[in-house]
Amino acid sequence: MNELYAHYDEKTGKKQRLIDHLENVANDAAQMANKIGQKDILFLIGLYHDLGKADHLFQEMMLKQTGKHVNHSSAGATYLSQRIAGILNEHEPKKEGRYKQSFIEVICYVITAHHGLYDIPIDLNECENNQMYKRLKYNLYDKEYSFQPDVVKFGGRLENEIIQKYYSSFGQLVIDSFHNFCQLWKKIESENLEENAFYLGLIVRLYLSFLKNADIKDTVNAYDIVLKSTEKEEYSRLIDKYVEKTEEKYASFTDSSSKLNQIRTEISQTILERSMKDETGIYRLNLPTGAGKTLLSMRYGFHQMKENNKKRFIYIAPYLSILEQNALEIKTLVGYEGVLEHHSNVINPSDSEEHDGFSEITKNYLIDTWDSPIVLSTMVQFFQTLFKGKSDNIRRFSQLVDSVIILDEVQALPIEVTTLFNLTMNFLKLAMNTTVVLCTATQPVYSSENLRHRLLYGNSNGGNSELIHMTMKQREIFERTEISKLREDNGEVDIQAIFEDIEAHKEQSILVILNTKKAVSNLYELASSLPRSVFHLSTNMCAQHRLDIIKTIRERIGDEPLICISTQLIEAGVDLDFDYVIRSYAGIDSIVQAAGRCNREGTKPKGYVKLVNLAQSEESLIHLPAIKKKKEITEQIIKMKQSPIAIVELNDEFFERYYSNTKAEDFDYPTEKDGPTVFNYLSKNDKEFVVHKSILKQSFKTAAHKMNLIQDESQGVLVYYDDGIGKQAIDALIEQIIEFEESYDIQILYDIKEKLKSLQPYTVNLRRGNAYEQAVTAYLDGSIRILQEDFYDAKVGIISVEFLME
């Protein structure tokens, strides 16, 4: 009998037998999935995922390098779909019948999609408008393929040589797999049909993630690059180290004389007790600024890893600035061992879905598996892990199993992802044994009656949702600011009125936060006439520019009464301490965050926050509908309130009103007017399609393409900030681009990509088609865009086109 192969390296002659590859993948996928009781079904999927490679057409293509494309992803699903139904009908009771079709379809989709997501619906005009069933028939009716003589025959070999090592029969494997599926499904099953469809899609993603991780890992190992997961003993050693370092830190806090430190000690003790006994759940860590949320979340998470056998501590921040700040705190405490920091500036994943070549597989495996005890990343990367379609995104999803996930400043999530977020967090808790901690001083009310799809807070019984219950007396100790209105009648003010208020506080360091870049620019121009240091912060400045300004402010703020005028980018996670803060009306959550920049260290009896209702003529929010709606709701709430205002107490009312004033579909990630939402694509998918013969109806590929955490029509451009490093690097980049266009040397292109990663902090996002387009020079077919040097100012960043035309 001629041997069949799964992989072949033409350069070295190295081959891997197909039967070995399938057994390895089955075992590895089963081992990973065993943590959540899904061992057997992943063994089944892993064993048959590449069954199509038994077709002689594939063997000829691979060994003789014919260049012919051969579909090998459908045959295993076709084989299983023909055999599973009969076994279940014979052996399983009728009461489980409603799960059988879902079970078969999930297995079939996972196998047929293991080299790339696809949409199940096809054009309505086609008689067979179900892509999955069309793929299942592909091998049966295409005369080129040898399904019966090659594929079915090899399937019998798998039963005789592999399955009987682990199970009494193929039928027993199918029955055990079905029981895995039913067990999982009963944990998450909802009375809401849309939610059930969405959860079924997440099961698909979870199984696909297990399979792809095992498949890629074994393929890499087939080329003698042996990749192993961290051994259990090594994990235990690292977790012990993290717990020890955290406890050493708390033991070093010896000053308990002040009331503030006494309360911090009480809070930290409560967190320790909760970490020892909490079961898997979704919890809130709702604490004011200065309570030490990052350190508390580490204490909770590391002890959960030790006491509750959680495998991973994942810290997620909404913005890169917060991530870098808190990642440094975490690494300073526990060291760098076992710590992975992962964000968009340090990855360059391939777009390729077919990757049987050695170098491509190795790169895709090593870049970002998230296979580390501690993972530090951004909300953008987290949402890509949950919803995007590239191989590396999908593979990371199963790494969330058995983890503790800290979501910092969760209020920063846009309202349109609410449904996707709520249901996916429920799935993590119920299906993946993952604990989620929502960490912010301004908690959204994700369980609101105004939401159709709600977050299931708490443990398995819905209890103990709050990690810390602070008394009013305890909260009073953290109240370092007094919040009041500039005009008690809520009347509008102009930029001049704010300028006069700044002038009246000559001896204080002042932060002003306004809602638009234009308003910030106008006030900065006025304030620059004052005999004081005045700083400007907005997204018209590149990230490096903003970081340098913040660093300068931090160094000088204790020595002089300086002024900073900023958009809301400064609100969350920026560790600055001002005496006096002026905030343009915005959402209650934004006002609370702004107040966190005032008297942050509690060095004065009180810091003062002044709310101003800036006139629409000065601060037009027509292009910022979310901010506009939040501002209007805040106005309604505080209209009859007299200063000082206990703003934190208004948080829940604010979110309830915000949700009740939002259309239901706006929570589901709308993609176009009156069209399907991303939630619809990932659930019933009934807006445009009628898919016959199928329980699965999702448009997985389309949803992955349309789902972006930041809906932004802008495009990044490089800017000439910093006469030294930045300017030299951009000039060097242009020289390399010219050299590449003359030689087309692929190595130069790789160097250009590396340089672009290092230049990421020197980019600004500009809306497509705006007035700056003529000032942008495009290179490499528009993939690299550089703003002309005259358009960038060392104080305010991008300057107005009108100014240059004067």
Residue pairs with C-beta under 8 A, 6 or more apart in sequence:
3 17
4 17
4 18
4 19
4 53
4 54
4 59
4 154
5 15
5 16
5 17
5 18
5 53
5 59
5 62
5 63
6 16
6 17
6 18
6 20
6 21
6 22
6 50
6 53
6 219
6 222
7 14
7 15
7 16
7 21
7 62
7 219
7 222
7 223
7 356
8 14
8 15
8 16
8 62
8 63
9 15
9 223
9 358
10 65
12 223
14 222
14 223
14 224
16 219
16 222
18 50
18 53
18 54
18 154
19 157
19 158
19 161
19 162
21 50
21 218
21 219
21 222
22 46
22 47
22 48
22 49
22 50
22 51
22 158
22 162
23 47
23 162
24 214
24 218
24 221
25 46
25 47
25 49
25 50
25 211
25 214
25 215
25 218
26 42
26 43
26 44
26 45
26 46
26 47
26 162
26 214
27 43
27 46
28 46
28 213
28 214
28 217
28 218
29 42
29 43
29 45
29 46
29 210
29 211
29 213
29 214
29 215
30 39
30 40
30 42
30 43
30 46
31 39
32 42
32 210
32 213
32 214
32 398
32 401
33 39
33 41
33 42
33 207
33 210
33 398
35 311
35 401
35 402
35 433
36 184
36 401
36 402
36 431
36 432
36 433
37 180
37 183
37 184
38 180
38 181
38 184
38 206
38 207
38 210
39 180
40 173
40 176
40 177
40 179
40 180
41 107
41 177
41 178
41 180
41 181
41 207
42 207
42 210
42 211
42 214
43 166
43 173
43 177
44 80
44 107
44 173
44 174
44 177
45 107
45 110
45 111
45 207
45 210
45 211
46 211
46 214
46 215
47 158
47 162
47 163
48 76
48 77
48 79
48 80
48 111
48 155
48 158
49 73
49 76
49 110
49 111
49 114
49 211
49 215
50 72
50 76
50 215
51 75
51 76
51 79
51 151
51 154
51 155
51 158
52 58
52 70
52 71
52 72
52 73
52 74
52 75
52 76
52 139
52 151
53 59
53 62
53 72
54 75
54 150
54 151
54 153
54 154
54 155
55 70
55 72
55 75
55 139
55 145
55 146
55 147
55 150
55 151
56 146
56 150
57 68
57 70
57 144
57 145
57 146
58 70
58 72
60 66
60 68
61 67
61 68
61 69
61 70
71 135
71 138
71 139
71 145
73 111
73 112
73 113
73 114
73 115
73 135
74 111
74 112
74 135
74 136
74 138
74 139
75 139
75 145
75 147
75 151
76 111
77 107
77 108
77 109
77 111
77 112
77 135
77 136
78 136
78 137
78 138
78 139
78 140
78 147
78 151
79 151
79 152
79 155
80 104
80 107
80 108
80 111
81 104
81 107
81 108
81 136
83 170
83 174
84 103
84 104
84 107
84 174
85 100
85 104
87 170
87 171
87 174
87 175
88 100
88 103
88 174
88 175
88 178
89 100
91 171
91 175
92 100
92 175
92 178
96 178
96 182
99 178
99 181
99 182
99 185
100 178
101 695
102 181
102 185
102 200
102 695
102 696
103 177
103 178
103 181
103 182
105 132
105 694
105 695
105 696
106 181
106 200
106 203
106 204
106 207
106 696
107 177
107 207
108 132
108 136
109 120
109 132
109 204
109 696
110 204
110 207
110 208
110 211
111 211
112 118
112 132
112 135
112 136
113 204
113 208
113 700
114 208
114 211
114 212
114 215
115 353
115 354
116 353
116 354
116 389
116 701
117 389
117 394
117 700
117 701
117 704
118 131
118 700
118 701
119 131
119 698
119 699
119 700
119 701
119 702
120 130
120 131
120 132
120 685
120 691
120 694
120 696
120 697
120 698
120 699
120 700
121 129
121 130
121 131
121 685
121 688
121 689
121 691
121 697
121 699
122 128
122 129
122 130
122 131
122 134
123 129
124 688
124 689
124 690
128 134
128 137
129 689
129 690
129 691
129 692
130 691
130 692
130 693
130 694
132 694
132 696
133 693
133 694
138 145
139 145
139 147
139 151
140 147
159 169
159 170
163 169
163 170
163 173
166 173
167 173
167 176
181 203
184 203
184 431
185 203
187 430
187 431
188 199
188 426
188 427
188 430
188 431
189 196
189 199
190 196
190 199
192 452
192 453
193 684
194 453
194 679
194 683
194 684
195 423
195 453
195 683
197 682
197 683
197 684
197 685
197 697
197 698
198 423
198 679
198 682
198 683
199 423
199 427
199 431
200 695
200 696
201 682
201 683
201 696
201 698
201 700
202 423
202 424
202 427
202 431
203 431
204 696
204 698
204 700
205 394
205 397
206 397
206 398
206 431
206 432
208 394
209 394
209 395
209 396
209 397
209 398
209 399
210 398
212 391
212 394
212 395
213 369
213 395
213 398
216 355
216 361
216 364
216 365
216 391
216 395
217 227
217 365
219 356
219 361
220 227
220 358
220 361
220 362
220 365
221 227
223 358
223 361
223 362
225 358
225 362
227 365
227 366
229 371
230 338
230 371
230 372
230 373
235 311
235 373
238 337
238 338
238 373
239 302
239 305
239 306
239 373
240 306
241 334
241 335
241 337
242 298
242 302
242 305
242 313
242 334
242 373
242 374
243 302
243 303
243 305
243 306
245 333
245 334
245 335
246 295
246 298
246 299
246 302
246 333
246 334
247 299
249 295
249 333
250 268
250 295
250 299
253 261
253 264
253 265
255 261
256 262
256 265
259 477
260 290
260 477
260 478
260 602
263 474
263 477
263 478
264 291
264 292
266 474
267 287
267 291
267 292
267 296
267 468
267 470
268 292
268 295
268 296
268 299
270 467
270 468
271 296
271 299
271 300
271 467
271 468
272 299
272 303
274 300
274 464
274 467
275 299
275 300
275 301
275 302
275 303
275 304
275 307
276 303
276 307
277 307
278 304
278 308
278 435
278 459
278 464
279 308
279 459
279 460
280 308
280 429
280 433
280 434
280 435
280 459
280 460
281 429
281 435
281 436
281 457
281 458
281 459
281 460
281 464
281 465
282 425
282 426
282 429
282 435
282 436
282 438
282 455
282 456
282 457
282 458
282 465
283 435
283 436
283 437
283 438
283 457
283 458
283 464
283 465
283 466
283 467
284 437
284 438
284 443
284 457
284 465
284 466
284 467
285 293
285 296
285 297
285 300
285 437
285 438
285 439
285 440
285 467
285 468
286 440
286 441
286 443
286 466
286 468
287 293
287 296
287 441
287 468
287 470
288 441
288 475
288 478
288 479
288 596
288 648
289 441
289 478
289 595
289 596
289 600
290 478
290 480
290 600
290 601
290 602
291 478
293 408
293 439
294 326
294 329
294 330
294 408
295 329
295 333
297 315
297 406
297 408
297 437
297 439
298 313
298 330
298 333
298 334
300 404
300 437
300 467
301 310
301 313
301 404
301 406
301 437
302 313
304 310
304 404
304 435
305 311
305 312
305 313
305 373
305 404
308 435
309 402
310 402
310 403
310 404
310 435
311 373
311 401
311 402
311 403
312 370
312 372
312 373
312 374
312 375
312 399
312 400
312 402
312 403
312 404
313 373
313 374
313 375
313 403
313 404
313 406
314 370
314 374
314 375
314 376
314 377
314 400
314 403
314 404
314 405
314 406
315 323
315 326
315 327
315 330
315 374
315 375
315 376
315 377
315 406
315 408
316 377
316 378
316 379
316 381
316 382
316 405
316 406
316 407
316 408
317 323
317 326
317 376
317 377
317 378
317 379
317 408
317 409
317 573
318 378
318 379
318 408
318 409
318 410
318 412
318 413
318 572
318 573
319 378
319 379
319 409
319 412
319 569
319 572
319 573
320 343
320 344
320 345
320 378
320 543
321 543
321 546
321 547
321 573
321 574
322 408
322 409
322 572
322 573
322 574
323 341
323 343
323 376
323 377
323 378
325 573
325 574
325 575
326 376
326 408
326 573
327 341
327 376
330 339
330 374
330 376
331 339
331 341
334 374
338 372
338 373
338 374
339 372
339 373
339 374
339 376
340 370
340 372
340 374
340 375
340 376
341 376
341 377
342 368
342 370
342 375
342 376
342 377
342 381
343 377
343 378
343 380
343 381
344 378
344 380
344 381
344 760
345 757
345 760
345 761
346 757
347 367
347 368
347 392
348 367
348 753
348 757
349 364
349 367
349 368
349 390
349 391
349 392
350 360
350 363
350 364
350 391
351 390
352 360
353 390
353 391
355 361
355 364
355 391
364 391
364 392
367 392
368 392
368 396
369 395
369 396
369 399
370 385
370 396
370 399
371 399
375 399
379 407
379 412
379 413
379 709
380 709
380 710
382 407
383 417
383 707
383 709
384 390
384 393
384 709
385 393
385 396
385 397
385 400
386 397
386 420
386 424
387 393
387 420
387 678
387 682
387 703
387 704
387 707
388 394
388 704
388 707
389 700
389 701
389 704
389 705
400 428
400 432
400 434
401 432
401 433
401 434
402 432
402 433
402 434
403 434
403 435
404 434
404 435
404 437
405 428
405 434
405 435
405 436
405 437
406 437
406 439
407 436
407 437
407 438
407 439
408 439
408 440
408 573
409 439
409 440
409 572
409 573
409 593
410 438
410 439
410 440
410 443
410 444
411 440
411 442
411 443
411 444
411 589
411 593
412 572
413 421
413 444
413 709
414 626
414 709
414 710
414 711
415 626
415 658
415 662
415 666
415 667
416 666
416 667
416 668
416 669
416 670
416 711
417 669
417 709
418 446
418 451
418 453
418 667
419 451
419 452
419 453
419 667
419 668
419 669
419 679
420 668
420 669
420 678
420 679
420 682
420 707
421 446
421 455
422 446
422 451
422 453
422 454
422 455
423 453
425 436
425 455
426 455
426 456
428 434
428 436
429 435
429 436
429 456
430 456
437 467
438 446
441 592
441 593
441 596
441 648
442 588
442 589
442 592
442 593
442 651
443 651
444 589
444 655
445 652
445 655
445 656
445 659
446 454
446 455
446 457
447 454
447 455
447 456
447 457
448 454
448 655
448 656
448 659
450 656
450 659
450 660
451 659
451 667
452 664
452 667
453 667
453 679
456 462
457 465
458 464
458 465
475 648
480 598
480 599
480 600
480 602
480 604
480 606
480 607
481 581
481 595
481 598
481 599
481 606
481 607
481 608
481 609
482 606
482 607
482 608
482 609
482 644
483 591
483 595
483 609
483 611
483 643
483 644
483 645
483 647
484 608
484 609
484 610
484 611
484 643
484 644
484 645
485 610
485 611
485 612
485 613
485 638
485 643
485 645
486 493
486 497
486 501
486 582
486 610
486 611
486 612
486 613
487 493
487 612
487 613
488 642
488 643
490 613
490 635
490 638
490 639
491 613
492 613
492 614
492 615
492 616
493 612
493 613
493 614
493 615
494 614
494 615
494 617
494 618
495 519
495 522
495 523
495 526
495 614
495 618
496 526
497 612
498 512
498 523
498 582
498 612
498 614
499 523
499 526
499 527
501 582
501 610
501 612
502 510
502 512
502 527
502 530
502 563
502 582
503 530
505 561
505 579
505 580
506 532
506 561
507 561
508 561
508 578
508 579
508 580
509 557
509 560
509 561
509 562
509 563
509 578
509 579
509 580
510 561
510 562
510 563
510 564
510 578
510 579
510 580
510 581
510 582
511 563
511 564
511 566
511 570
511 576
511 578
511 580
511 581
511 582
511 594
511 597
511 598
512 523
512 563
512 564
512 565
512 566
512 581
512 582
512 583
513 566
513 567
513 568
513 570
513 571
513 581
513 582
513 583
513 584
513 590
513 594
514 520
514 523
514 565
514 566
514 567
514 584
514 614
514 619
515 567
515 568
515 584
515 586
515 614
515 619
515 621
515 624
515 627
515 631
516 567
516 619
516 620
516 621
516 624
517 538
517 539
517 540
517 567
518 619
518 620
519 584
519 614
519 618
519 619
520 536
520 537
520 538
520 565
520 566
520 567
521 536
521 538
521 540
521 796
521 800
522 618
523 565
524 534
524 536
524 565
524 796
527 534
527 563
527 565
528 534
530 563
532 560
532 561
532 562
532 563
533 556
533 560
533 562
533 563
534 562
534 563
534 564
534 565
535 549
535 552
535 553
535 562
535 563
535 564
535 565
536 549
536 564
536 565
536 566
536 795
536 796
536 797
537 546
537 549
537 550
537 564
537 565
537 566
537 567
537 569
537 570
538 566
538 567
538 569
538 796
538 797
539 567
539 569
539 764
539 765
540 764
540 796
540 797
540 798
541 549
541 721
541 764
541 796
541 797
541 798
542 719
542 721
542 761
542 762
542 763
542 764
542 797
543 760
543 761
543 762
543 763
544 721
544 722
544 726
544 761
544 762
545 721
545 722
545 797
546 569
547 761
550 570
550 574
550 576
553 562
553 564
553 576
554 575
554 576
556 562
557 576
557 577
557 578
561 579
564 570
564 576
564 578
568 586
568 590
568 594
570 576
570 597
571 590
571 593
571 594
571 596
571 597
572 593
574 597
575 600
576 597
576 600
577 597
577 598
577 599
577 600
577 601
577 603
578 597
578 598
578 599
578 600
578 607
579 598
579 599
579 604
579 607
579 608
580 598
580 607
580 608
580 609
580 610
581 594
581 595
581 597
581 598
581 607
581 608
581 609
581 610
582 609
582 610
582 612
583 590
583 591
583 594
583 595
583 609
583 610
583 611
583 612
584 611
584 612
584 613
584 614
584 619
585 611
585 612
585 613
585 614
585 631
585 634
585 635
586 594
586 627
586 630
586 631
586 634
587 627
587 630
587 631
587 633
587 634
587 654
587 658
588 630
588 633
588 634
588 637
588 647
588 650
588 651
588 654
589 630
589 651
589 654
589 655
590 630
591 609
591 611
591 634
591 647
592 647
592 648
592 651
594 609
595 609
595 647
598 607
598 608
598 609
599 606
599 607
611 638
611 645
613 635
621 627
621 628
621 631
622 628
629 658
629 661
629 662
630 658
633 654
633 657
633 658
633 661
634 654
636 657
637 650
637 653
637 654
637 657
638 645
638 650
659 667
665 677
668 677
668 678
668 679
668 680
669 677
669 678
669 679
669 706
669 707
670 677
671 677
671 678
671 706
675 687
675 688
676 685
676 687
676 688
676 699
677 687
678 703
678 706
678 707
680 686
680 687
681 698
681 699
681 700
681 702
681 703
681 706
682 698
682 699
682 700
682 703
683 698
684 697
685 691
685 697
685 698
685 699
686 697
689 697
689 699
691 697
712 765
713 767
713 768
714 765
714 766
714 767
714 768
715 765
715 766
715 767
715 768
715 785
716 763
716 764
716 765
716 766
716 785
717 763
717 764
717 765
717 766
717 772
717 776
717 785
717 786
717 787
718 730
718 733
718 759
718 762
718 763
718 784
718 785
718 786
718 787
719 726
719 762
719 763
719 764
719 786
719 787
719 791
719 792
719 797
719 798
720 726
720 727
720 730
720 787
720 789
720 792
721 762
721 792
721 794
721 797
722 762
726 759
726 762
727 789
729 755
729 758
729 759
729 762
730 759
730 762
730 786
732 755
733 752
733 755
733 756
733 759
733 784
734 779
734 786
736 748
736 751
736 752
736 755
737 752
737 779
737 780
737 784
739 745
739 748
740 748
740 749
740 752
740 780
741 780
752 780
752 784
756 784
764 787
764 797
764 798
766 772
766 776
766 787
766 798
771 801
772 787
772 791
772 798
772 801
775 787
775 788
775 790
775 791
775 801
776 785
776 786
776 787
776 788
777 785
777 786
777 788
778 784
778 785
779 785
779 786
787 798
790 804
791 798
791 799
791 801
791 804
792 798
792 799
793 799
